[in-house]
Structures are given as C-alpha cells and as structure tokens.
Amino acid sequence: MKQIILFLLVAVAVGSCKRNAAVEPSAGAGWTVFELHPGSFDMRRTKLDRTQENTMADIAVLQFDAAGDFVKYAYKAGPVADNRIALDLAAGTGQTVVFVAHVPDGAPFNGFTGTLDQCRALTRSVADEAALTAGNAVVMYGEYCGVVAAGKTQAAVVMKRAVAKIELTYWVDIPDAADRHVSFVLKTVRLRNVPQVMAYAEPTGIYPSVTEPFGDYPAVQVAVQPTADRPGFQTWYVPENKRGVGTAETASRKTAEALAAGGERATYLELVGDYTKEGQKLELTYRLYLGADPVKDYNLNRNTVYRVEAVIRGANTVDLRISATAGGGELAVEDEAVESETGEVAMGGNRSSNCYLVHPRATDQEVRIPVLRANEVFRDAFCDRYGLLAEAGYRQKDSLPEAAAADRLWEAEVLWQDNAARMVEITQGEVRTRYDEIRLRPTGVAGNCVVGLRNRTTGVLAWSWHLWITDYEPVDYAGDLPVGEVHQYGGWMRDNGRFIMDRNLGALTAGPYGSGSWGLLYQWGRKDPFVGAAGSGPAARSWYVPDGSGGFRAATEADWTKAAAGTGVNIYRSVTDPMTFYVSGAARSWTTQSDGLWRDETKTLFDPCPVGWRVPRRAVWEQMTTADAMWEETHGSSHAGVQLWNIVLAGPAWYPAQGYRRATTGAVADGAVRGGHWSSTAVGADEAVAWIVSNPVQLPGAAGQANGYAVRCVRE
C-alpha cells in the first residue's frame, strides 16, 4: 500500500475525468506534483456562509484501477484540515480516485464494490431543499485520474458542488403609477419544477429523465414590498436540471412550450401578485424560465450560480410568461412587460455588465458575455433623452436585430490590451442577433483587455467590454481573501455598510509597492477605460493593439483618438469608438448631456464596474477628515499615495497617487504626485464629486467630468 496526499480544491465548472497534467515535479523521489487553478463560487446573498460552501468534511473515497474495477474504500470523518488529506491507497497506473464530500460513512459508498461507471451513476433522493443541504452543507464531488506511484504522490483534486444556486433580485417599478391610479402588490415568489434526485457525478446529456420525481419549493411570502430603489432577494439551492435548448426567439416567448422535449420539467421562477387599476384587481402570475441566457437555454448546471433580475413594470398578457386571473370586474391590461436577465456565472459572474472579472489561470473555463445591452442606446427613450436624433437612421443600421439575417453579422475582436502577449482567445465571436453571446477563454496572462463587437459591413462598433484578468476575486463580506481583501470602512465612508474593493478598477495589486496598484482611468459617466501614467514621468503605461497579422504591436498616445467635447451625440460616439478621449477645452465635461450616465441611486448602463459592483456614491467619502488619511512615500516617490486607517475589517486601504488624464489635452499627468477617484455623484452639468489623493491630503470635492480618474468599486 502506498500513501497519497491530495489537496482538495473547490472550483466552478465540472467535467469528465481527464488525466491530470503534470507540472514541474517538486524535489523528493516518488512525488508527482499536479497544479490546478479553480475559480470561485460567487457568494452573493447565500443561505450558507462562505466556510460551509467551501470547506470539506466527511469524505468518502473510492479507488478504481485502470480497467474501472473497484479497488478500495476509505472514509475521512469530520473537517479536512487545510483541505489536505493523506490516504493509504494501492499503487498502480491509470488509477481513478473518487472523492465525495459531506456524505455519511454508509450507503451508497460504504459497501460499494461495482465499477467506476456504476459509481458515477449513483444518485441521491432529495425530497426538498432541506434534504439537499442536510447538515447545512452541499455535496461536492471530484476525481483524481493518474498514477499512484511508489513512495508518495502529491496531487490536486478539483471538487465541484453537486448543486446549482439561484439568486433572485426583484423590483416593482410601475411607470407613473400614481398618475394612472395603478398599483402592484407582490405576494409570493417560488421555484417550481425542481428535480427530487441529485447525481453525485455530473451526468451527460438531458438529466434527470422526465420519469424521475420533480416537485415545487414552498412559496415564499413577500413581507416587505420591493420598490425601484429597494429590491427583494431570495436564494435557493437546487439539483442540476439539464433540459437543453429551446426554440424561442425572444425572452417573452421562453416558455415550456418552446422546449419541445421535456419542457414541462424545466425549472422556472414564479412571481404572483395583485395588479390594481382604479379599484379593479387582477392577479398576475409571472413565470421566468431559468438557464444560461434569457431566450433559449433551459439548463441548470452544477456548481453554477444563476442570477435573475426581474423588474415588474405592469401587466402584459402578450408576454407568454404571464397569466392573469381577474377578481372584481373587468380590467384593461396595458402593454407593459416583465424585464428579466439571467446568466451563467463563471469567473466572477456573467450577469450583463461592462466589465468581467476573469481569473488568468482559469484557461479551461469559458467566459460568456451576453450582447443584449448593446441595443440600449438605440431605444427611443434613450435617444430622445440625450438628443441623438441628429444622426438620422443610425438606430436601425447599427442595432442588433431580433432575428438573424444573411446581411447582418457582427464579430468580436480585441481592441486593446496592456500586455504584449495575447490575453484571451475568442472561441465564439460571430453575433447575428441581440440574444447571442460572445465566448472567450483567458490564456494565462494577467492584465486588462478590451473586447469590442464590430459590424462586418459598416465597421461600426456596437459595444465593448473590459476584461479585468486578475486573481483578485472580491466577495460580499469584509476580510482577507486568498488574494487581497474586501474592506468595510468605519465611521466616515460607511455608505450604508457597503463593501468596497481594496484596489482600483483594473489594478493587479493593492499595496504601496509599485504602479501595479494604479489601475485604469475613466472619464466620468463612461464605461470604457484608458491606461494611465507609467510612473512619475510624463510617459503613459505600455499598451498594445492588434497588428493585423494575429499579434499585437506596442501602441502610442497617437492610437488614442482625441476629439472635442460637445453635444449629446458624443454619448453614442463614445460607445461606437471607445478609444476616443473627449477633450474639453474651456468646458469641464466631455458631453453637454451627461445627466444620468452614472447615478447615485442605481447602477447604470454605463457603469464600468464588474458584475455585482458599482461606482461609489459621494457618501463613501463625505464624512472624511484629514486625520483619517496619511500620505506616504515610504517606498520611493514613484509609489506615493494615501493610507486609510479607519477600516472595520482588514486594511489599511491604499489609495495610490496614480496620476490622471487632463481634461484639456487627454495627456497623462502627475503620476506619483496626485490621483483622482470618481464617485457617481454629479455636481451640476459638468462636474462630479471626486477624491483627489495628494500631499497634503485633501477632502473630496468637485472636478470636471472630462478628466480621466480612477474608480474604486463598491458592492451593489
């Protein structure tokens, strides 16, 4: 018998057992070292705490030989210290070792003597959510495939949760409700068509069979009515339910009928409430089918978070997801809709956003970017608000269509990045409708990359997204993380207890040890970043653009387009040309209609922060005193900045003097001298509140919106 020491890691996606790729062996005869780099399971508004979702205990271990025959069973009771477990296993090549966490030392594993395939086919009956999370934990499954050698073998095993998590955020926001004498009272939210069987190993194809038992979770009574500013939240854990892809062409037609085979078993959210108009009441039932996109996908995969946002704006019987039952007379139902957005969360989330956190070493995970938000700037209300009628016809020619057309094709491309080596591989770049998505994988290189979606015929960019490729994975609590911290400021800067990142948006480090903490720069109200200063001199940081032959060339300041600030049309142009910096001259704003581009009360279409995060309000700093901050140059003048000490947990917080881009010229300036940090709070038509880090320490104040400053994101 030989000893094998395994490191049990928790990750986002699961796959079939593949032979683990060896990296450079460590010293010591008989040791084989494997290194895997899993992502994280996002912890936003969960029922289980972080430890219970990530630590492992009560582990059943089954060994199988190269032929798939049973060799040995072992069991580790209680928690696994440091996620490390030592086992005495039989030596051999082509071995498969199965690990199942949070299970008892009994059936179906203790006493099992079947084959590996039979082991992978084992299931567990789960009558309800309590059974699924028995012991206040979720089952995890992982496999090691490879050699159990003479001496010791050291390997990493990726453990995947055998459940999916549903996070619902819901609002009620009926336009002009008081003037129209209408109201809506949400009564219950519920999850329906939930499988009552859970597979330990990930099954392939459609699962479970329609003949397996399904049930509904209990309806949750809505005690506090949600509003436009105060949403409600609910979280569920469910067994995976893979139902396939349907035929719907729009989100409003994503129903059970749009999924021909097994549609009656697809999991959906049900929201029930009373819609009243002039004293007449109608009970509305909203059904939102879950999956990786809002239109066609009906799959709930294990170890995946599905975030759903539902905004109830009224009654609309044209929407096939809504049914109505009248009570108390006739009621004219107006053409209003439920807005919903769902997304598979991988590497920090895939809810629709302008920025995605991507782990550089998660090269086996696909980042999926929905493109639907690209059409927001073509809506009539948006165009009318910002005066975009001047460019006749642009709404139609540049918007993404409802259905595919032979002459309408967009393609994703890298616009720029701050590393000379390729940072992402685009695995699915062609887009034909507004419901498609871009798919890409990181190559292992950390940094920042901007990807755009360009019309092949006109050359116009529909939208662009910032990929923040970093091993920093912030969560919604304050404290230490595997890399970095999340802070909650005390006293001043509390802003209703929101959590705030320990670094600037786009930064790769957080401490006062170099320009890696400086991050990227933004004009106020814009979603797209610019690189800042390289150091204490006038030079900008290195950045790179495609060279036309599949590689990248070093870019210069000339590659940023400079354009004069002006009318609201610049809002549209800032979307179609995100590499244009608008210089203000005598004015202080880059557009005459910046109202609402960033807002205090909500995250907006142009917010540059990742999923679940937003630009901070002025309340983050408004009670600040100079005694709370201290200027430091202890690591050399090129690493100057301010330390904040009034931190509830972790800290201190480092705010670097990263410099800025001048509103008047667009040039970088004042690296290691001062650096602005934006809030979402506008001051008049052309200024916004910012904190300018400098020596001596200043209090926050108004600054021209055309300046390029950093952003420090807070939790939504």
Salt bridges, closest charged atoms under 4 A:
GLU35 OE2 - HIS37 NE2 2.69
ASP42 OD2 - ARG307 NH2 1.93
ASP42 OD2 - ARG715 NH2 3.94
GLU53 OE2 - LYS165 NZ 3.29
ASP117 OD1 - ARG120 NH1 3.97
GLU129 OE1 - LYS47 NZ 2.88
GLU143 OE1 - ARG120 NH2 2.83
GLU167 OE2 - LYS165 NZ 3.80
GLU167 OE1 - ARG307 NE 2.82
ASP173 OD2 - ARG313 NH1 3.12
GLU202 OE2 - LYS242 NZ 3.01
ASP216 OD2 - ARG192 NH2 2.76
GLU240 OE2 - ARG302 NH2 2.69
GLU249 OE2 - LYS296 NZ 3.44
GLU270 OE2 - ARG192 NH1 3.03
ASP274 OD1 - LYS187 NZ 3.33
GLU283 OE2 - LYS187 NZ 2.74
GLU309 OE2 - ARG351 NE 2.87
ASP319 OD2 - ARG321 NH2 2.65
GLU334 OE1 - ARG180 NH2 3.12
GLU334 OE2 - LYS277 NZ 2.65
GLU336 OE2 - ARG180 NH2 2.55
GLU339 OE2 - ARG313 NE 3.24
GLU344 OE1 - ARG368 NH1 3.41
GLU366 OE1 - ARG439 NH1 3.48
GLU376 OE2 - ARG379 NH2 3.28
ASP380 OD1 - ARG395 NH1 2.40
ASP384 OD1 - ARG395 NH2 3.64
GLU391 OE2 - ARG573 NH2 2.91
GLU402 OE1 - ARG434 NH1 3.39
GLU411 OE1 - ARG456 NH2 2.80
GLU413 OE2 - ARG454 NH2 3.08
ASP418 OD2 - ARG541 NH2 2.76
GLU430 OE2 - ARG456 NH2 3.23
GLU437 OE2 - ARG368 NE 2.88
GLU437 OE2 - ARG439 NH2 2.66
GLU485 OE1 - HIS487 NE2 2.77
ASP495 OD2 - ARG498 NH1 3.58
ASP495 OD1 - ARG617 NH2 2.32
ASP502 OD1 - ARG503 NE 2.74
ASP528 OD2 - LYS527 NZ 2.97
GLU557 OE1 - ARG661 NH1 2.93
ASP559 OD1 - ARG553 NH2 2.93
ASP595 OD2 - ARG385 NH2 3.15
GLU601 OE2 - ARG599 NH2 2.48
ASP670 OD2 - ARG674 NH1 2.40
GLU687 OE2 - ARG588 NE 2.81
GLU716 OE2 - ARG351 NH2 2.54
